[in-house]
């Protein structure tokens, strides 16, 4: 295998690791493919049989205590790869893409009634670069007004009207 960058790397998050380990370590060996990247997007909002929004949600915890901090961190995670994927998927499908930072003041509750939501719309560039990629600096964002749980619910419902 070559020394190409590993996009899907173990970041020690609490999740079902079997597929992650298989996809990250075993699949490249079995397939001989070390240039294919694997990532996920948290939510795809579907309306009337088509995607209307791709949403990546991040919760402010630990060393990233604010909604703004987790959004900033997401944009640089894995050399910006996930940010680029979000922009590319939005561009290719014509759907909107959003990064949502959640600052939850009631960690033990079952809802987000005391949370603050910061939402940034991801605006992909009109063109790709010469290599067919998106330059991270060409991806723009538009920050929406901060929201509480009720306002965020209305925002997600608004997407269904698209």
N, C-alpha and C positions, 0 to 999 in steps of 0.2 A: 504494500500500500504506500502511496505517496505521503508527503508531509502537508497535504492541503489542510486548510483550516477546518476544525471540527465545529460546525454550527450547533449541532444538537449535543451539547456536553452536559455531563452530570453536574448540577448546581446544588445538589443535596436538598432539594425541596421534598416535602412530604407528599408523595404520590405513588401510584402503582409503578414500580420501576421495571417490571419484567419487560414490557414492550420497549421502554426507553433504552434499556441495556441492549436488548436484541437489535433495535434499529440503529443504535449508535455504534455497537461493537461487533455484533455477529453478522448482521446484514451485509456490511461492506466486505467482510471476509468471504461470505458465501457467494455473493454476487460479483465480486471483483469491481464493484462500483464504489469509489470513494469521493466522487464529485457530486453526488446527489445529496441535497440537504433536506432535513426534516424539521418542520416546526408546526406549531398549531396557532389557531386564532380562537380566542375564548368563545365568542358568540357570533353567529351569523343570523341576522334577522331576515326571515323569509316572509314575503307577503305576495299573495296571488301567484304563487309558483315561481317567484324570482327573488334573488337576494336584494335587499334594499340597504343593508348596513352590515359592516364587519366591525365588531367591538372587541377591543382588548382591554380587560379590566385588571387593575393593579391595586392592591390594598396597602395603605401606609402602615408599616410595622417596623419595629427594630430600628436599624440605622437610617431608615427612610421614613421619618415620622409625619410627613405631610403629603397630601395628594399631589402637590406640585413636584415634590421630590421623586415620587414613584413614576410620574410621567417622564420627567427628565431622565431618570435611570433607564426606563424602557427604551427611549430613543437611542441610547448608547449600548445597550445590552448586545452581546455577541457582535461587536463592531457595527452595530446598527442594523444587523441582518433582519431582525423581526420588524423593525420600523420600515425597512425597505419592502419586506414581504407585504405588510399591511397596505402600503402605498401602491404597490404593484397590483395586488388583488383588486383594490378599489379602481385603479386605472383600467385594468383589463375587463372588469365586469360593468363598469359605469355606476357601481353602487358607492355609497358613502362609507368612510372609515373613520372610526373614533377611537381615541385612547381615553379611558376613564380612570381617574385616580380617586380612590375612596378613602376618606379619612373618617374612621369609625371610632366614635368616642365611647361606645358601649360594646366592647369586644365580646362579652359573653351573651349578648342578646341574639335572638333568632332573626332579627330584621335590622334595617338600617335607619330606624326612626331618629337616631341622634347623629347620623353621619352627614358628612359634607361630600358632595360629588363635584369633581372638577372634570370637565369634558373638553377635549380638544379634537376638532375635526381635522383629519389628515387630508391635505390637498396635494395630490401627486403632480409632478411636473407634466407638461404637455408632451415632452419628448424624452426618449431614453438617450444615454450617451453612446459613443461610438461602439462600445462593447455590448450594447443592448441592455445596459443596466441603468438603474436610477441612481444619480448622485445624491447622497444624503443631504447635502446642502441645498439641493433643489426642491426638496420636499418642504412644503409650507404647512403651517398649522394655524387654525383659527380657534382661539379659546372662547368657549361659550361662558355665559355667566354661571357662577357657582350655584349649585342646586342642593336642595334637601331631598329626602326620599320621595316625597309626594311630587315634587317638581321633576325628579328624574323619571319616575313612573310615567308622567305626562309626556316627557321627552321621548321615551321609548314607544309609547302609544302613538305619538305624532309620526314616528317613522312608518307606521302601518298605513298612513294616508298617502304615502309616496307612491 
